[in-house]
Amino acid sequence: MALFYPPVGFHFFVRFEGLLLKYPGIPDIGFQSVSGINAEISVEEYHEGGENRFKHKLPNPVTYQNLVLKRGMLIGSQLMQWFKDSVESYKFEAHGITVILLNGDHIPIQAWNFIKAWPVKWDVSEFNAQQGTIVIESIEFAYQYFRRIDVTSLVAGFSASVNVSI
């Protein structure tokens, strides 16, 4: 009998669709943390005339938080160029972002694909001459929606693109 162990959240990578073709530079895959994988359906209450015992509850459209990625500052990355185009040239080009959670054997077990994402905020941690800390950059993305990806399709594509030695 196999026991189920919930996955750990520290073994993951992030893939940006189409950035390598658009922007030369260091590929962005490693991040310290990912947050904002969240979807919420708010409820609208409708009070029916003559019915005082309850209100009807109706679903509103789904809302999504922004996706937030954090890492040690990386000079010359593709993300920096993408954000620079957005801020300085006001060119917003949407790309897909995929967050892939791996198990202990480096095999994908779950993924989330963020559709038509674009950078909306870039934050760099403070510089402090009295502390020897790593500069952390936080990149925030808006997107239309996300979807969970079937693990079986991930494993087939992942094993073809990565050489895993045992």
Backbone as CSV, one residue per row, in Angstrom:
resi,resn,N_x,N_y,N_z,CA_x,CA_y,CA_z,C_x,C_y,C_z
1,MET,0.843,-1.172,0.000,0.000,0.000,0.000,0.896,1.245,0.000
2,ALA,0.698,2.123,-0.959,1.495,3.343,-1.061,0.844,4.469,-0.268
3,LEU,1.662,5.183,0.447,1.176,6.334,1.192,1.286,7.576,0.331
4,PHE,0.357,8.469,0.500,0.392,9.728,-0.246,1.107,10.787,0.571
5,TYR,2.104,11.382,-0.020,2.799,12.489,0.618,2.573,13.733,-0.216
6,PRO,2.069,14.804,0.376,1.886,16.047,-0.389,3.233,16.530,-0.932
7,PRO,3.223,17.130,-2.106,4.489,17.590,-2.691,5.071,18.770,-1.916
8,VAL,6.377,18.923,-2.025,7.057,20.066,-1.425,7.075,21.197,-2.446
9,GLY,7.121,22.429,-1.956,6.999,23.570,-2.851,8.308,24.264,-3.176
10,PHE,9.451,23.586,-2.978,10.722,24.266,-3.240,11.411,23.785,-4.513
11,HIS,10.872,22.782,-5.171,11.518,22.219,-6.365,10.647,22.524,-7.583
12,PHE,10.963,23.623,-8.257,10.149,24.076,-9.381,11.009,24.895,-10.333
13,PHE,10.482,25.137,-11.507,11.089,26.107,-12.406,10.003,26.804,-13.196
14,VAL,10.380,27.921,-13.803,9.430,28.752,-14.542,9.900,28.814,-15.986
15,ARG,8.965,28.663,-16.910,9.280,28.712,-18.339,8.492,29.858,-18.982
16,PHE,9.199,30.673,-19.755,8.579,31.791,-20.467,8.493,31.428,-21.942
17,GLU,7.285,31.420,-22.470,7.061,31.015,-23.853,7.386,32.176,-24.797
18,GLY,8.285,31.958,-25.735,8.556,32.943,-26.774,9.559,34.019,-26.430
19,LEU,10.054,34.084,-25.200,11.019,35.133,-24.847,12.374,34.903,-25.493
20,LEU,12.787,33.647,-25.605,14.100,33.332,-26.165,14.211,33.808,-27.607
21,LEU,13.121,33.711,-28.358,13.128,34.161,-29.749,13.126,35.677,-29.855
22,LYS,12.475,36.339,-28.931,12.306,37.793,-28.973,13.506,38.537,-28.384
23,TYR,14.029,38.049,-27.260,15.080,38.753,-26.533,16.290,37.845,-26.342
24,PRO,17.452,38.263,-26.826,18.657,37.492,-26.509,19.037,37.735,-25.056
25,GLY,19.786,36.825,-24.496,20.226,37.022,-23.117,20.140,35.752,-22.320
26,ILE,20.267,35.902,-21.035,20.254,34.774,-20.116,18.825,34.265,-19.966
27,PRO,18.584,32.964,-20.225,17.230,32.427,-20.031,16.813,32.499,-18.569
28,ASP,15.587,32.833,-18.332,15.057,32.967,-16.977,14.267,31.720,-16.615
29,ILE,14.802,30.883,-15.728,14.055,29.712,-15.276,14.055,29.579,-13.756
30,GLY,15.111,30.053,-13.096,15.239,29.857,-11.662,14.739,31.039,-10.856
31,PHE,13.877,30.751,-9.906,13.325,31.782,-9.032,13.310,31.282,-7.599
32,GLN,13.369,32.210,-6.677,13.342,31.916,-5.254,11.930,31.558,-4.808
33,SER,10.943,32.288,-5.329,9.562,32.014,-4.942,8.594,32.424,-6.044
34,VAL,7.455,31.764,-6.031,6.348,32.059,-6.934,5.105,32.186,-6.072
35,SER,4.358,33.275,-6.265,3.100,33.428,-5.531,2.051,34.032,-6.464
36,GLY,0.818,33.973,-6.045,-0.267,34.526,-6.835,-0.991,33.492,-7.685
37,ILE,-0.718,32.215,-7.458,-1.473,31.176,-8.179,-2.792,31.045,-7.433
38,ASN,-3.744,31.875,-7.840,-4.975,32.017,-7.076,-6.106,32.419,-8.013
39,ALA,-7.222,31.757,-7.905,-8.425,32.121,-8.650,-9.584,32.204,-7.664
40,GLU,-10.448,33.194,-7.866,-11.562,33.377,-6.942,-12.827,33.721,-7.723
41,ILE,-13.905,33.111,-7.299,-15.215,33.425,-7.862,-16.004,34.138,-6.769
42,SER,-16.226,35.419,-6.964,-17.020,36.143,-5.974,-18.504,35.855,-6.222
43,VAL,-19.304,36.167,-5.233,-20.720,35.840,-5.277,-21.537,37.125,-5.212
44,GLU,-22.544,37.197,-6.046,-23.487,38.312,-6.008,-24.787,37.799,-5.409
45,GLU,-25.279,38.542,-4.441,-26.535,38.133,-3.816,-27.698,38.861,-4.476
46,TYR,-28.760,38.092,-4.741,-29.954,38.652,-5.372,-31.132,38.386,-4.441
47,HIS,-31.779,39.465,-4.029,-32.923,39.343,-3.129,-34.201,39.305,-3.961
48,GLU,-34.900,38.192,-3.873,-36.138,38.019,-4.631,-37.286,38.667,-3.857
49,GLY,-38.100,39.438,-4.548,-39.238,40.094,-3.906,-40.210,39.081,-3.328
50,GLY,-40.641,39.301,-2.091,-41.597,38.407,-1.446,-40.946,37.224,-0.741
51,GLU,-39.646,36.952,-0.991,-38.942,35.837,-0.337,-37.999,36.418,0.705
52,ASN,-38.346,36.265,1.986,-37.554,36.853,3.057,-36.641,35.852,3.770
53,ARG,-36.730,34.566,3.434,-35.945,33.553,4.136,-34.496,33.499,3.663
54,PHE,-34.217,33.860,2.428,-32.855,33.750,1.898,-32.687,34.668,0.696
55,LYS,-31.441,34.811,0.286,-31.098,35.523,-0.947,-30.473,34.516,-1.900
56,HIS,-30.755,34.679,-3.176,-30.116,33.826,-4.172,-28.659,34.250,-4.300
57,LYS,-27.772,33.295,-4.451,-26.351,33.587,-4.637,-25.964,33.178,-6.049
58,LEU,-25.417,34.154,-6.794,-25.054,33.926,-8.187,-23.555,34.164,-8.375
59,PRO,-22.904,33.337,-9.192,-21.464,33.509,-9.382,-21.138,34.690,-10.301
60,ASN,-20.078,35.426,-9.949,-19.523,36.477,-10.802,-18.370,35.883,-11.595
61,PRO,-17.823,36.614,-12.559,-16.663,36.102,-13.296,-15.478,35.835,-12.362
62,VAL,-14.618,34.938,-12.788,-13.434,34.570,-12.013,-12.442,35.732,-12.020
63,THR,-11.827,36.000,-10.877,-10.763,37.000,-10.795,-9.467,36.296,-10.404
64,TYR,-8.351,36.848,-10.884,-7.035,36.259,-10.651,-6.105,37.297,-10.055
65,GLN,-5.317,36.895,-9.079,-4.271,37.760,-8.544,-3.135,37.816,-9.562
66,ASN,-2.292,38.840,-9.453,-1.106,38.896,-10.294,-0.125,37.807,-9.871
67,LEU,0.605,37.283,-10.839,1.649,36.303,-10.591,2.907,37.053,-10.156
68,VAL,3.507,36.651,-9.044,4.688,37.325,-8.513,5.843,36.332,-8.447
69,LEU,6.960,36.688,-9.094,8.171,35.866,-9.096,9.278,36.637,-8.394
70,LYS,10.028,35.956,-7.523,11.135,36.597,-6.805,12.397,35.775,-7.003
71,ARG,13.529,36.497,-7.067,14.819,35.841,-7.230,15.939,36.824,-6.907
72,GLY,17.155,36.300,-6.815,18.319,37.163,-6.733,18.457,37.896,-8.057
73,MET,18.800,39.165,-7.996,18.851,40.001,-9.198,19.770,39.386,-10.252
74,LEU,19.282,39.317,-11.474,20.016,38.733,-12.593,20.246,39.815,-13.638
75,ILE,21.499,40.135,-13.906,21.853,41.171,-14.875,21.829,40.578,-16.279
76,GLY,21.201,41.278,-17.220,21.179,40.849,-18.614,20.162,39.772,-18.938
77,SER,19.135,39.638,-18.128,18.148,38.591,-18.365,17.129,39.026,-19.422
78,GLN,16.473,38.050,-19.984,15.415,38.300,-20.969,14.245,39.039,-20.323
79,LEU,13.939,38.715,-19.077,12.838,39.385,-18.385,13.090,40.878,-18.240
80,MET,14.318,41.234,-17.930,14.648,42.656,-17.784,14.408,43.392,-19.098
81,GLN,14.747,42.782,-20.214,14.539,43.405,-21.519,13.046,43.518,-21.840
82,TRP,12.290,42.483,-21.503,10.841,42.498,-21.726,10.202,43.615,-20.909
83,PHE,10.590,43.725,-19.636,10.038,44.776,-18.780,10.468,46.160,-19.264
84,LYS,11.715,46.279,-19.698,12.221,47.563,-20.198,11.404,48.029,-21.402
85,ASP,11.074,47.118,-22.317,10.214,47.465,-23.453,8.859,47.967,-22.984
86,SER,8.316,47.344,-21.946,7.005,47.742,-21.431,7.045,49.123,-20.804
87,VAL,8.064,49.393,-19.991,8.143,50.650,-19.257,8.618,51.807,-20.137
88,GLU,9.709,51.604,-20.854,10.314,52.701,-21.601,9.656,52.962,-22.943
89,SER,9.204,51.919,-23.614,8.601,52.089,-24.938,7.080,51.940,-24.911
90,TYR,6.551,51.558,-23.773,5.123,51.307,-23.593,4.612,50.294,-24.628
91,LYS,5.423,49.252,-24.850,5.072,48.137,-25.736,4.750,46.932,-24.859
92,PHE,3.507,46.563,-24.860,3.088,45.431,-24.035,2.855,44.229,-24.926
93,GLU,3.794,43.317,-24.892,3.672,42.087,-25.654,3.425,40.946,-24.681
94,ALA,2.315,40.270,-24.863,1.946,39.194,-23.942,2.633,37.889,-24.341
95,HIS,3.083,37.155,-23.325,3.688,35.841,-23.514,3.090,34.881,-22.495
96,GLY,3.168,33.601,-22.780,2.739,32.593,-21.820,3.830,32.327,-20.802
97,ILE,3.418,32.059,-19.582,4.338,31.692,-18.509,3.845,30.375,-17.928
98,THR,4.753,29.421,-17.748,4.393,28.138,-17.161,5.235,27.896,-15.916
99,VAL,4.573,27.621,-14.813,5.234,27.270,-13.548,5.101,25.761,-13.396
100,ILE,6.242,25.085,-13.249,6.253,23.626,-13.215,6.815,23.146,-11.875
101,LEU,6.008,22.389,-11.144,6.406,21.803,-9.865,6.976,20.416,-10.131
102,LEU,8.151,20.125,-9.550,8.839,18.850,-9.774,8.851,18.016,-8.501
103,ASN,8.974,16.697,-8.686,9.133,15.829,-7.511,10.619,15.634,-7.230
104,GLY,10.965,14.766,-6.290,12.351,14.536,-5.909,13.216,13.944,-7.011
105,ASP,12.589,13.319,-8.007,13.320,12.750,-9.146,13.364,13.710,-10.327
106,HIS,13.014,14.971,-10.100,13.026,16.026,-11.130,11.979,15.792,-12.226
107,ILE,10.936,15.072,-11.897,9.847,14.800,-12.843,8.699,15.754,-12.535
108,PRO,8.132,16.401,-13.564,6.984,17.304,-13.332,5.804,16.556,-12.727
109,ILE,5.211,17.152,-11.706,4.014,16.550,-11.104,2.790,17.452,-11.242
110,GLN,3.010,18.738,-11.479,1.892,19.674,-11.683,2.443,20.922,-12.344
111,ALA,1.610,21.570,-13.145,2.034,22.821,-13.780,0.835,23.738,-13.925
112,TRP,1.137,25.020,-14.022,0.129,26.046,-14.235,0.595,26.912,-15.385
113,ASN,-0.276,27.101,-16.362,0.050,27.903,-17.537,-0.740,29.210,-17.470
114,PHE,-0.012,30.333,-17.473,-0.610,31.655,-17.373,-0.705,32.225,-18.790
115,ILE,-1.910,32.522,-19.216,-2.196,32.903,-20.598,-2.092,34.413,-20.774
116,LYS,-1.349,34.818,-21.811,-1.186,36.225,-22.208,-0.758,37.105,-21.031
117,ALA,0.386,36.763,-20.455,0.929,37.521,-19.327,1.828,38.641,-19.827
118,TRP,1.879,39.722,-19.051,2.784,40.827,-19.346,3.219,41.441,-18.020
119,PRO,4.455,41.978,-17.984,4.968,42.529,-16.720,4.286,43.836,-16.353
120,VAL,3.928,43.964,-15.071,3.257,45.179,-14.597,3.989,45.852,-13.445
121,LYS,4.915,45.132,-12.797,5.628,45.735,-11.674,6.976,45.051,-11.513
122,TRP,7.982,45.863,-11.237,9.326,45.362,-10.964,9.802,46.046,-9.699
123,ASP,10.224,45.283,-8.737,10.638,45.841,-7.460,11.994,45.253,-7.085
124,VAL,12.923,46.107,-6.677,14.243,45.676,-6.252,14.372,45.973,-4.762
125,SER,14.892,45.000,-4.009,15.037,45.190,-2.565,15.983,46.347,-2.270
126,GLU,15.906,46.832,-1.051,16.724,47.984,-0.672,18.201,47.640,-0.663
127,PHE,19.029,48.645,-0.900,20.477,48.529,-0.759,20.813,49.038,0.635
128,ASN,21.613,48.269,1.368,21.945,48.652,2.731,23.422,48.354,2.964
129,ALA,24.208,49.384,3.202,25.651,49.244,3.380,26.016,48.495,4.655
130,GLN,25.079,48.317,5.564,25.364,47.641,6.832,25.001,46.162,6.810
131,GLN,24.456,45.694,5.695,24.074,44.284,5.592,24.649,43.705,4.307
132,GLY,25.056,42.471,4.368,25.601,41.798,3.191,24.581,40.869,2.564
133,THR,23.395,41.397,2.254,22.328,40.555,1.704,22.314,40.606,0.178
134,ILE,21.783,39.588,-0.407,21.631,39.502,-1.864,20.513,40.443,-2.287
135,VAL,20.700,41.106,-3.410,19.665,41.984,-3.957,18.572,41.090,-4.555
136,ILE,17.358,41.246,-4.071,16.215,40.450,-4.535,15.348,41.310,-5.435
137,GLU,15.022,40.762,-6.614,14.087,41.454,-7.491,12.781,40.681,-7.508
138,SER,11.703,41.428,-7.543,10.361,40.872,-7.564,9.683,41.358,-8.831
139,ILE,9.198,40.425,-9.639,8.574,40.759,-10.910,7.116,40.306,-10.842
140,GLU,6.211,41.210,-11.177,4.780,40.927,-11.089,4.174,40.956,-12.485
141,PHE,3.309,39.991,-12.762,2.682,39.858,-14.072,1.166,39.842,-13.954
142,ALA,0.523,40.579,-14.838,-0.919,40.443,-15.026,-1.110,39.422,-16.141
143,TYR,-2.248,38.789,-16.185,-2.524,37.785,-17.218,-4.032,37.633,-17.347
144,GLN,-4.467,36.987,-18.429,-5.907,36.828,-18.635,-6.500,35.770,-17.714
145,TYR,-5.873,34.595,-17.683,-6.334,33.504,-16.829,-5.228,32.464,-16.754
146,PHE,-5.363,31.509,-15.865,-4.430,30.395,-15.854,-5.196,29.092,-15.889
147,ARG,-4.470,28.045,-16.272,-5.072,26.712,-16.279,-4.044,25.714,-15.749
148,ARG,-4.542,24.703,-15.092,-3.674,23.621,-14.631,-3.420,22.706,-15.814
149,ILE,-2.201,22.238,-15.908,-1.808,21.394,-17.038,-1.734,19.945,-16.580
150,ASP,-2.239,19.050,-17.426,-2.209,17.621,-17.158,-0.757,17.147,-17.045
151,VAL,-0.444,16.426,-16.002,0.924,15.990,-15.736,1.433,15.037,-16.814
152,THR,0.588,14.210,-17.364,1.051,13.248,-18.364,1.591,13.940,-19.609
153,SER,1.002,15.050,-20.018,1.523,15.776,-21.169,2.844,16.456,-20.826
154,LEU,3.016,16.821,-19.566,4.272,17.439,-19.127,5.420,16.444,-19.161
155,VAL,5.179,15.250,-18.654,6.240,14.257,-18.557,6.739,13.878,-19.946
156,ALA,5.845,13.728,-20.908,6.255,13.367,-22.266,7.130,14.457,-22.877
157,GLY,6.727,15.705,-22.758,7.501,16.815,-23.314,8.766,17.088,-22.532
158,PHE,8.707,16.874,-21.226,9.849,17.155,-20.360,10.957,16.140,-20.591
159,SER,10.613,14.848,-20.654,11.637,13.833,-20.811,12.306,13.917,-22.182
160,ALA,11.600,14.423,-23.178,12.192,14.579,-24.508,13.171,15.731,-24.563
161,SER,12.969,16.762,-23.722,13.820,17.955,-23.779,14.928,17.988,-22.739
162,VAL,14.884,17.085,-21.769,15.884,17.084,-20.694,16.540,15.717,-20.620
163,ASN,17.863,15.702,-20.546,18.593,14.452,-20.390,18.763,14.182,-18.911
164,VAL,18.033,13.217,-18.393,18.105,12.877,-16.978,18.968,11.648,-16.818
165,SER,20.052,11.759,-16.048,20.931,10.612,-15.824,20.592,9.973,-14.474
166,ILE,20.640,8.670,-14.434,20.305,7.942,-13.206,21.575,7.316,-12.651
